[in-house]
Amino acid sequence: MSDMSTFNNPPEAAELNIKKSGRGRKRKVIIGAVLVLFIITGVAGLGFARGFYDKHRGDGPWGFMIGKIAGELDLNDQQKSEVEKIKDEIKAKMEANRPDRENDMAAMEQMFRSDTFDKQKALEHFKQQDAKRDEMRNFMLDEAAKFHSILTPDQRNKAVDKMKEFRQKKHDRKDKKEDRKLK
């Protein structure tokens, strides 16, 4: 009977419920705050990534690399102006080619969806893409030659060192990625 008296004691039970509900509220508030912080951080991170992507997307890898290297070469104002012209030319060319790339992909998708696959038509399509790629390669070599011509011999040596550094970082990232895949 004494066990029943402690079980049926309303003031103690009420006090216990208040303590439990207080902890529950605190927990809910903390979880809610963490979730809000997580969401805000995620949105901010996506915004940063999108801004970075938008800023460098049109420059292409060469334009991005030229800008990155040029930023570390102590260029004079005229050289900086020339580098910006080169980057703008690359960006304009990349933007001009974007609709063609999208149309090429759509054409290949359509060929593959059809009931029969026309190998000859696909080969012609690839020949056209190869011609566009060759044109772009020549354009980029011309832009690289322009970049080379505005640099002093010392700046060219520093640029090569930076290119090696970028290549090594890319290789290291690739190795890490492959290591993670193997685990």
SERO-4910 file (N, C-alpha, C, O; in steps of 0.05 Angstrom, whole numbers):
BEGIN
 pado doro    nc1    nc2    nc3   cac1   cac2   cac3    cc1    cc2    cc3    oc1    oc2    oc3
  Met    A     16    -24      0      0      0      0     17     25      0      9     45    -11
  Ser    A     40     23     13     57     47     12     67     53    -16     72     76    -23
  Asp    A     71     31    -32     79     35    -59     58     50    -75     64     67    -92
  Met    A     33     44    -69     11     58    -83      9     87    -75      1    104    -91
  Ser    A     16     93    -50     14    121    -41     34    138    -55     28    161    -61
  Thr    A     58    128    -60     78    145    -75     70    147   -104     76    167   -117
  Phe    A     57    126   -115     49    126   -142     26    146   -147     25    159   -168
  Asn    A      9    148   -128    -14    165   -131    -10    193   -119    -30    207   -116
  Asn    A     14    201   -113     19    227   -101     20    248   -123     40    251   -136
  Pro    A     -1    263   -126     -3    283   -148     18    305   -147     28    312   -169
  Pro    A     26    317   -125     45    338   -126     72    329   -136     85    344   -152
  Glu    A     82    306   -129    107    296   -138    106    289   -168    125    295   -183
  Ala    A     84    277   -176     81    271   -205     80    296   -222     92    296   -244
  Ala    A     67    316   -212     66    342   -227     93    354   -230    101    364   -251
  Glu    A    109    353   -208    135    364   -208    153    349   -228    169    361   -242
  Leu    A    151    322   -228    166    306   -246    159    312   -275    176    313   -293
  Asn    A    133    315   -281    124    322   -308    134    349   -317    142    353   -340
  Ile    A    135    369   -299    145    395   -305    175    394   -313    183    406   -332
  Lys    A    191    378   -297    219    375   -303    223    362   -330    240    371   -346
  Lys    A    207    341   -336    210    327   -361    202    346   -384    216    346   -405
  Ser    A    180    360   -381    171    377   -403    191    400   -407    194    410   -430
  Gly    A    204    410   -386    224    431   -389    248    422   -405    258    436   -422
  Arg    A    257    397   -399    279    385   -414    271    381   -443    287    385   -461
  Gly    A    247    372   -448    237    368   -475    236    393   -491    243    393   -515
  Arg    A    227    414   -478    226    440   -492    254    450   -499    259    459   -521
  Lys    A    272    447   -480    300    456   -485    312    440   -508    325    451   -526
  Arg    A    307    414   -508    317    397   -529    306    405   -556    320    406   -576
  Lys    A    279    411   -557    267    419   -582    278    445   -592    282    449   -616
  Val    A    283    464   -573    294    490   -581    322    486   -592    329    498   -612
  Ile    A    338    470   -579    365    466   -588    365    452   -615    380    461   -633
  Ile    A    349    432   -618    348    418   -644    338    437   -666    349    438   -688
  Gly    A    318    453   -659    308    473   -679    329    493   -686    332    500   -710
  Ala    A    344    503   -666    366    522   -672    387    510   -689    397    523   -708
  Val    A    395    485   -683    415    471   -699    405    468   -728    421    472   -747
  Leu    A    380    460   -731    369    457   -758    369    483   -774    377    484   -797
  Val    A    361    504   -761    361    531   -774    389    539   -781    393    548   -804
  Leu    A    408    535   -763    436    541   -769    446    525   -793    460    535   -810
  Phe    A    440    499   -793    448    481   -814    436    490   -841    450    491   -861
  Ile    A    411    497   -841    398    506   -866    410    532   -876    416    535   -899
  Ile    A    415    551   -857    426    577   -865    454    573   -876    462    584   -897
  Thr    A    470    556   -863    497    550   -873    497    537   -900    513    544   -918
  Gly    A    478    518   -904    476    505   -930    468    524   -952    480    523   -973
  Val    A    449    541   -946    440    561   -967    463    580   -973    468    586   -996
  Ala    A    477    589   -952    500    607   -957    522    593   -973    533    605   -991
  Gly    A    527    568   -966    548    553   -981    540    549  -1010    557    552  -1028
  Leu    A    515    543  -1015    506    540  -1043    507    566  -1058    515    567  -1081
  Gly    A    501    588  -1044    503    614  -1057    531    621  -1064    537    632  -1086
  Phe    A    550    615  -1046    578    620  -1051    587    603  -1075    600    613  -1093
  Ala    A    580    578  -1075    588    560  -1096    577    569  -1123    591    569  -1143
  Arg    A    552    577  -1123    539    587  -1147    553    612  -1157    557    615  -1181
  Gly    A    559    630  -1139    573    654  -1147    601    648  -1159    609    661  -1179
  Phe    A    615    630  -1147    641    622  -1157    638    609  -1185    653    615  -1203
  Tyr    A    618    592  -1187    612    579  -1213    605    599  -1234    616    598  -1256
  Asp    A    587    617  -1228    579    637  -1247    602    655  -1255    605    663  -1279
  Lys    A    619    662  -1236    642    679  -1242    662    666  -1261    673    680  -1278
  His    A    667    640  -1258    687    627  -1274    677    609  -1296    693    599  -1312
  Arg    A    652    604  -1296    640    586  -1316    646    594  -1345    656    578  -1360
  Gly    A    641    619  -1351    644    628  -1379    673    632  -1387    679    632  -1411
  Asp    A    691    633  -1368    720    637  -1376    732    610  -1386    752    611  -1400
  Gly    A    719    588  -1379    730    563  -1386    756    557  -1370    765    575  -1355
  Pro    A    766    533  -1372    790    527  -1356    814    544  -1363    830    551  -1345
  Trp    A    818    550  -1388    841    567  -1396    838    595  -1385    857    607  -1374
  Gly    A    814    607  -1389    810    634  -1379    813    635  -1349    824    654  -1338
  Phe    A    803    615  -1335    805    614  -1306    835    612  -1298    844    626  -1280
  Met    A    849    594  -1311    878    590  -1305    894    615  -1311    911    623  -1295
  Ile    A    889    628  -1333    903    652  -1340    898    674  -1319    917    687  -1310
  Gly    A    873    677  -1311    867    696  -1290    880    690  -1264    890    707  -1250
  Lys    A    880    664  -1256    892    656  -1231    922    660  -1231    933    671  -1212
  Ile    A    935    653  -1253    964    656  -1255    971    686  -1256    989    695  -1243
  Ala    A    956    701  -1272    962    729  -1275    960    744  -1249    974    764  -1244
  Gly    A    942    735  -1232    938    748  -1206    962    745  -1188    965    759  -1168
  Glu    A    981    727  -1194   1004    722  -1177   1030    730  -1191   1052    722  -1182
  Leu    A   1029    746  -1212   1053    752  -1227   1062    781  -1225   1081    789  -1239
  Asp    A   1051    797  -1208   1058    825  -1205   1058    839  -1232   1078    851  -1241
  Leu    A   1035    838  -1246   1032    850  -1272   1029    880  -1269   1018    890  -1249
  Asn    A   1039    895  -1289   1034    924  -1289   1006    930  -1299    992    911  -1308
  Asp    A    997    954  -1299    970    961  -1307    964    953  -1336    942    943  -1342
  Gln    A    983    958  -1354    979    952  -1382    976    921  -1385    958    912  -1400
  Gln    A    992    906  -1371    991    877  -1373    964    867  -1362    951    849  -1373
  Lys    A    956    879  -1339    930    871  -1328    907    876  -1347    889    860  -1350
  Ser    A    909    899  -1361    888    906  -1381    888    886  -1403    867    877  -1412
  Glu    A    911    878  -1413    913    858  -1434    903    831  -1425    889    817  -1441
  Val    A    908    823  -1401    898    798  -1390    868    798  -1389    855    779  -1396
  Glu    A    857    820  -1381    827    823  -1380    815    821  -1408    794    808  -1411
  Lys    A    829    832  -1428    819    830  -1455    820    801  -1464    801    791  -1477
  Ile    A    841    787  -1458    843    758  -1465    821    742  -1452    807    726  -1465
  Lys    A    817    747  -1426    796    733  -1412    768    739  -1423    751    721  -1426
  Asp    A    764    764  -1431    738    772  -1443    734    759  -1470    712    750  -1476
  Glu    A    755    756  -1486    754    743  -1512    747    713  -1508    730    702  -1522
  Ile    A    760    701  -1488    754    673  -1482    725    669  -1473    711    651  -1482
  Lys    A    717    687  -1456    689    685  -1445    669    688  -1468    649    674  -1469
  Ala    A    674    708  -1486    656    713  -1508    654    688  -1526    633    681  -1535
  Lys    A    677    676  -1531    678    652  -1549    663    629  -1535    648    615  -1548
  Met    A    667    625  -1509    654    604  -1495    623    608  -1495    608    590  -1500
  Glu    A    615    633  -1491    586    639  -1491    574    635  -1519    552    625  -1522
  Ala    A    589    643  -1539    580    639  -1567    577    610  -1574    559    603  -1590
  Asn    A    594    593  -1563    593    564  -1569    573    549  -1552    566    526  -1559
  Arg    A    563    561  -1530    545    546  -1512    520    536  -1526    513    513  -1522
  Pro    A    506    552  -1543    482    541  -1556    489    517  -1574    473    498  -1576
  Asp    A    512    519  -1588    520    496  -1605    524    471  -1589    515    449  -1597
  Arg    A    537    473  -1566    542    450  -1549    515    438  -1540    512    414  -1540
  Glu    A    496    455  -1532    470    445  -1523    455    432  -1546    442    412  -1542
  Asn    A    456    445  -1569    443    433  -1593    455    407  -1601    441    388  -1609
  Asp    A    482    405  -1599    496    380  -1606    486    357  -1587    481    335  -1596
  Met    A    484    363  -1562    475    343  -1543    446    335  -1549    440    311  -1548
  Ala    A    430    354  -1555    402    348  -1561    400    331  -1586    383    313  -1588
  Ala    A    416    337  -1606    416    321  -1631    424    292  -1626    412    274  -1636
  Met    A    445    288  -1610    454    261  -1603    432    246  -1587    427    223  -1592
  Glu    A    419    260  -1569    398    248  -1553    375    239  -1572    364    217  -1569
  Gln    A    369    256  -1591    347    250  -1610    355    226  -1627    338    209  -1632
  Met    A    379    225  -1637    388    202  -1653    386    176  -1637    378    156  -1648
  Phe    A    393    177  -1612    392    153  -1596    364    145  -1589    358    121  -1585
  Arg    A    345    164  -1587    317    157  -1581    303    145  -1605    283    131  -1601
  Ser    A    312    150  -1629    298    140  -1652    298    110  -1653    314     97  -1640
  Asp    A    280     99  -1669    278     70  -1671    303     57  -1683    310     34  -1676
  Thr    A    316     71  -1701    340     60  -1713    363     80  -1708    358    104  -1707
  Phe    A    387     70  -1706    410     88  -1702    425     90  -1728    435     70  -1738
  Asp    A    427    115  -1738    441    120  -1763    470    126  -1757    477    148  -1749
  Lys    A    487    106  -1760    515    108  -1754    528    130  -1771    545    145  -1762
  Gln    A    521    131  -1797    533    151  -1815    526    180  -1805    543    197  -1805
  Lys    A    501    183  -1798    493    210  -1787    508    217  -1762    516    240  -1758
  Ala    A    512    197  -1744    527    202  -1720    556    209  -1726    568    226  -1713
  Leu    A    568    195  -1745    596    201  -1753    598    229  -1764    617    243  -1757
  Glu    A    579    237  -1780    579    265  -1790    577    285  -1767    591    306  -1767
  His    A    560    278  -1749    556    296  -1725    583    298  -1710    591    320  -1702
  Phe    A    597    276  -1706    622    276  -1692    643    291  -1708    661    304  -1696
  Lys    A    643    289  -1734    662    304  -1751    658    334  -1747    677    349  -1745
  Gln    A    632    343  -1746    627    371  -1741    637    379  -1714    648    401  -1711
  Gln    A    632    363  -1694    642    369  -1667    672    370  -1666    684    388  -1653
  Asp    A    686    352  -1680    715    353  -1682    725    379  -1695    744    390  -1685
  Ala    A    711    388  -1716    719    413  -1729    715    436  -1710    732    454  -1709
  Lys    A    694    436  -1695    690    458  -1675    711    457  -1653    721    478  -1644
  Arg    A    718    433  -1645    739    429  -1624    766    439  -1634    781    452  -1620
  Asp    A    772    433  -1659    797    442  -1671    797    473  -1673    818    485  -1667
  Glu    A    775    484  -1681    773    513  -1682    778    526  -1654    792    545  -1651
  Met    A    765    514  -1634    768    524  -1607    797    520  -1597    808    538  -1584
  Arg    A    809    498  -1604    837    493  -1596    855    514  -1608    873    525  -1594
  Asn    A    851    520  -1634    868    541  -1647    863    568  -1634    882    583  -1629
  Phe    A    838    574  -1628    832    599  -1615    846    601  -1588    858    622  -1581
  Met    A    845    579  -1572    858    580  -1545    888    582  -1548    901    594  -1531
  Leu    A    900    569  -1568    928    572  -1572    935    601  -1580    956    611  -1571
  Asp    A    919    614  -1595    923    642  -1602    922    659  -1576    938    677  -1572
  Glu    A    902    653  -1559    900    668  -1534    924    663  -1516    933    681  -1502
  Ala    A    933    638  -1515    957    632  -1499    981    646  -1510    998    656  -1494
  Ala    A    983    649  -1536   1006    663  -1548   1004    693  -1541   1025    706  -1535
  Lys    A    980    704  -1540    977    732  -1532    986    736  -1503   1000    754  -1496
  Phe    A    977    717  -1486    985    718  -1457   1015    716  -1455   1027    731  -1439
  His    A   1027    698  -1469   1056    695  -1469   1070    721  -1477   1090    728  -1465
  Ser    A   1060    734  -1498   1073    758  -1509   1073    782  -1490   1090    799  -1492
  Ile    A   1054    783  -1471   1053    806  -1453   1070    802  -1428   1074    821  -1413
  Leu    A   1080    778  -1424   1096    772  -1400   1126    776  -1405   1136    772  -1427
  Thr    A   1139    784  -1383   1169    785  -1384   1179    757  -1381   1165    739  -1372
  Pro    A   1205    752  -1387   1216    725  -1383   1213    715  -1354   1207    692  -1350
  Asp    A   1217    732  -1335   1214    724  -1307   1185    717  -1301   1180    697  -1286
  Gln    A   1166    732  -1311   1138    726  -1307   1130    700  -1320   1114    685  -1310
  Arg    A   1142    695  -1344   1136    669  -1358   1146    646  -1341   1132    625  -1339
  Asn    A   1170    648  -1329   1180    627  -1312   1162    623  -1287   1156    600  -1280
  Lys    A   1153    645  -1275   1134    642  -1253   1108    630  -1261   1096    614  -1247
  Ala    A   1099    637  -1285   1074    626  -1296   1076    595  -1299   1058    580  -1292
  Val    A   1099    586  -1310   1104    558  -1313   1104    544  -1286   1093    522  -1282
  Asp    A   1117    556  -1266   1118    545  -1239   1089    542  -1228   1083    522  -1215
  Lys    A   1073    562  -1233   1045    562  -1223   1029    540  -1238   1013    526  -1226
  Met    A   1034    537  -1264   1020    515  -1279   1028    488  -1268   1010    471  -1265
  Lys    A   1053    484  -1262   1062    459  -1250   1048    455  -1223   1040    432  -1217
  Glu    A   1047    476  -1207   1034    474  -1181   1004    466  -1184    994    449  -1169
  Phe    A    990    479  -1203    962    472  -1208    959    443  -1217    941    429  -1207
  Arg    A    977    435  -1235    975    407  -1245    980    388  -1222    967    367  -1220
  Gln    A    999    394  -1204   1005    376  -1182    981    375  -1162    974    354  -1152
  Lys    A    969    398  -1157    945    398  -1140    922    382  -1152    909    367  -1138
  Lys    A    919    385  -1178    898    370  -1191    903    340  -1189    885    324  -1184
  His    A    928    333  -1193    936    305  -1191    932    294  -1163    922    272  -1159
  Asp    A    939    310  -1143    935    302  -1115    906    298  -1108    898    279  -1095
  Arg    A    889    317  -1118    860    314  -1113    849    289  -1127    832    275  -1115
  Lys    A    859    283  -1150    850    259  -1165    858    234  -1149    842    216  -1146
  Asp    A    883    234  -1139    892    211  -1123    875    207  -1098    868    185  -1091
  Lys    A    869    229  -1084    852    227  -1060    825    216  -1067    814    200  -1052
  Lys    A    814    226  -1089    787    217  -1097    788    187  -1103    770    172  -1096
  Glu    A    809    178  -1117    811    149  -1124    815    133  -1098    804    111  -1096
  Asp    A    831    144  -1079    835    130  -1054    809    126  -1039    804    105  -1027
  Arg    A    792    147  -1039    766    145  -1025    748    124  -1039    733    111  -1025
  Lys    A    750    122  -1065    733    103  -1079    742     74  -1072    725     56  -1071
  Leu    A    768     71  -1068    778     44  -1061    771     35  -1033    770     11  -1028
  Lys    A    766     54  -1016    759     47   -987    731     38   -984    723     32   -961
***
